[in-house]
Amino acid sequence: MRVFLTGATGFIGSAIIPELIGSGHEVLGLTRSEAGAQTLIAAGAEVHRGNLEDVESLRSGAAKSDGVIHCAFDHDFSNYVANCEKDGRAIEALGGALAGSDRPLVITSGTGMGSAAPGQPATEDYFDSSHPVPRKASELAGVSVAERGVNVSVVRLPQVHDTVKQGLITYLVAVAREKGISAYVGDGLNRWPAAHVSDVARLYRLALEKHEAGSRYHAVAEEGIPLKEIAEVIGRGLNVPVVSLPREQAGAHFGWLGGFAGWDMLASSALTQQRLGWHPTGPSLIADLENMRYF
Ligand SMILES: NC(=O)c1ccc[n+]([C@@H]2O[C@H](COP(=O)([O-])OP(=O)(O)OC[C@H]3O[C@@H](n4cnc5c(N)ncnc54)[C@H](OP(=O)(O)O)[C@@H]3O)[C@@H](O)[C@H]2O)c1
C-alpha cells in the first residue's frame, strides 16, 4: 500500500516508516518543515508538506494514498483541550478523503479511553465517550467518520519508550532533574502501562494491514508498572532522593503533569494479541530507563 503517515517525523512515526517499508509498503510522510522533509527522504519516504491546521493539506495527502496512519499531534500541553479538538478535526478531514472506499484509516488514542472502572484494566472493546480526558475527541471523531462508512481502526497507546524517550515519563525525568527529587503520589502503587516503540510500530502496521472496520487495539506490552518503581529508577539515574508526595501537592510539584501523576491506568492487550497475532518482544520500561543517559 501507499500509506499516508502523519506524524512521520515524530518518535513513533519515525519507527513506523522502516516497519512499513520493510513490509513492502510505500510511505508518504506529512511534515511542516524543511528539516522534517530531509529526514523523511533520508528514511526512504516521500514528503507531503502540510499541517494539522490546514485540513486541505490532510485531505490531499489522504486522497493520494491507499491507507492512512494518523500519528501527528500538537503536544503543547498548555493548550491540551484545543489540541485534542484540533486532532478531531484532522481525523474528520482524513476520513472525509477516504469515504466511499475501503481504504483504512488508523488513528491514535490513549489506553485510558478503555477504562470502565478504577482498578480494572482498560480493555479494547470499551470506550467511555464521556471520559474526563479531552483526548476522547480523537475517538469521537473516529466514530463520526466510521458512521460515514470509513474503515477506521483505533490504536490506543500506553507510555511508549526506548532509551531516549518514554512518553509522559520523559516529563517526570525533567521535573525530577529540575526539582532535585524524584517524586510519586501517595503510596505510588498506581500503575502506568508501557510498550517499546518497535512493538508499537509493528502494531500500527498489523492494524493497517488487517483493516477491520471499527476495531480498537491496545499497544500494551506491560499492563502496569507502579509509579513508585518508575520514580525509584529515575532517582537512581539522576542520583536524587525518591520522595512520596501527598495528592494535594501533586499539582504544585508536577505542573500540568499533576493531573496524571496519581492516576492508576492499568490496561490489557489480551484481545489485541489474539486478534492481530501481535506479541511484544522489546525491552521493558524499567530496562530502558536503567539504560538511559541521564546527563
Ligand atoms: N509517545 C508516547 O508515549 C505516546 C503515548 C500516548 C499517545 N501518544 C500519541 O501518539 C502519537 C505520536 O506521538 P509521538 O510521541 O510520536 O509524537 P512526537 O514525537 O511529539 O511527534 C509529533 C509529530 O506530530 C507532528 N506535528 C506536531 N504538530 C503538528 C501540526 N500542527 N501539524 C502537522 N504535524 C504536526 C510532528 O511533525 P513535524 O514537526 O515534522 O511537522 C511530529 O511528526 C500522538 O498522537 C501522541 O499523542 C504518544
The ligand as a MOL file (V3000), in Angstrom:
LIG
                    3D

  0  0  0     0  0            999 V3000
M  V30 BEGIN CTAB
M  V30 COUNTS 48 52 0 0 0
M  V30 BEGIN ATOM
M  V30 1 N 4.9470 8.8050 22.8740 0
M  V30 2 C 4.0490 8.2800 23.7050 0
M  V30 3 O 4.3960 7.6420 24.7000 0
M  V30 4 C 2.5670 8.4280 23.4260 0
M  V30 5 C 1.6430 7.9890 24.3950 0
M  V30 6 C 0.2950 8.1040 24.1470 0
M  V30 7 C -0.1350 8.6610 22.9510 0
M  V30 8 N 0.7850 9.1000 22.0450 0 CHG=1
M  V30 9 C 0.2830 9.6450 20.7710 0
M  V30 10 O 0.9760 9.0050 19.6820 0
M  V30 11 C 1.0830 9.9150 18.5940 0
M  V30 12 C 2.5330 10.0450 18.1830 0
M  V30 13 O 3.2670 10.5420 19.2930 0
M  V30 14 P 4.8400 10.8350 19.2560 0
M  V30 15 O 5.3450 10.5860 20.6350 0
M  V30 16 O 5.4640 10.1230 18.1210 0 CHG=-1
M  V30 17 O 4.8420 12.4110 18.9790 0
M  V30 18 P 6.0650 13.4030 18.7350 0
M  V30 19 O 7.3770 12.7070 18.7990 0
M  V30 20 O 5.8320 14.6030 19.6140 0
M  V30 21 O 5.8600 13.8520 17.2210 0
M  V30 22 C 4.7870 14.6600 16.8680 0
M  V30 23 C 4.6050 14.5800 15.3580 0
M  V30 24 O 3.4430 15.3460 15.0430 0
M  V30 25 C 3.7790 16.2800 14.0520 0
M  V30 26 N 3.0720 17.5250 14.3530 0
M  V30 27 C 3.0260 18.2240 15.5130 0
M  V30 28 N 2.2620 19.3120 15.3900 0
M  V30 29 C 1.8170 19.3010 14.0930 0
M  V30 30 C 0.9840 20.1660 13.3530 0
M  V30 31 N 0.4660 21.2710 13.8920 0
M  V30 32 N 0.7510 19.8440 12.0690 0
M  V30 33 C 1.2940 18.7240 11.4970 0
M  V30 34 N 2.0890 17.8670 12.1610 0
M  V30 35 C 2.3340 18.1670 13.4460 0
M  V30 36 C 5.2760 16.4760 14.0510 0
M  V30 37 O 5.6680 16.7050 12.6860 0
M  V30 38 P 6.5850 17.8980 12.1040 0
M  V30 39 O 7.1660 18.6220 13.2730 0
M  V30 40 O 7.6150 17.2210 11.2300 0
M  V30 41 O 5.6570 18.7030 11.2720 0
M  V30 42 C 5.7670 15.1140 14.5400 0
M  V30 43 O 5.9620 14.2590 13.4460 0
M  V30 44 C 0.4150 11.2060 19.0670 0
M  V30 45 O -0.9440 11.1860 18.7310 0
M  V30 46 C 0.5740 11.1050 20.5670 0
M  V30 47 O -0.3300 11.9400 21.2960 0
M  V30 48 C 2.1140 9.0010 22.2500 0
M  V30 END ATOM
M  V30 BEGIN BOND
M  V30 1 1 1 2
M  V30 2 2 2 3
M  V30 3 1 2 4
M  V30 4 1 4 5
M  V30 5 2 4 48
M  V30 6 2 5 6
M  V30 7 1 6 7
M  V30 8 2 7 8
M  V30 9 1 8 9
M  V30 10 1 8 48
M  V30 11 1 9 10
M  V30 12 1 9 46
M  V30 13 1 10 11
M  V30 14 1 11 12
M  V30 15 1 11 44
M  V30 16 1 12 13
M  V30 17 1 13 14
M  V30 18 2 14 15
M  V30 19 1 14 16
M  V30 20 1 14 17
M  V30 21 1 17 18
M  V30 22 2 18 19
M  V30 23 1 18 20
M  V30 24 1 18 21
M  V30 25 1 21 22
M  V30 26 1 22 23
M  V30 27 1 23 24
M  V30 28 1 23 42
M  V30 29 1 24 25
M  V30 30 1 25 26
M  V30 31 1 25 36
M  V30 32 1 26 27
M  V30 33 1 26 35
M  V30 34 2 27 28
M  V30 35 1 28 29
M  V30 36 1 29 30
M  V30 37 2 29 35
M  V30 38 1 30 31
M  V30 39 2 30 32
M  V30 40 1 32 33
M  V30 41 2 33 34
M  V30 42 1 34 35
M  V30 43 1 36 37
M  V30 44 1 36 42
M  V30 45 1 37 38
M  V30 46 2 38 39
M  V30 47 1 38 40
M  V30 48 1 38 41
M  V30 49 1 42 43
M  V30 50 1 44 45
M  V30 51 1 44 46
M  V30 52 1 46 47
M  V30 END BOND
M  V30 END CTAB
M  END
